[in-house]
Amino acid sequence: MEESNAKRRPKHLARMGRWRTNTTCYLRKRAGGRGHNLPSQFLQGAAYKLGSGAVTLIILWWEARR
């Protein structure tokens, strides 16, 4: 009999759902406790990416112009 590398489904799906809910609640409490929340952190990350992309475009434009 061949062994499969695929993950087996858990026997107790309700237990996995409870674990996911508890983990989500824990992460939300932890992130909110420091004055941050997940949407604001996401927006800060997106703004950082946009800013770094804009700087890259300016540098490329400057180099192509010279």
Beta strands, then each sheet from edge to edge (+ up, - down):
end
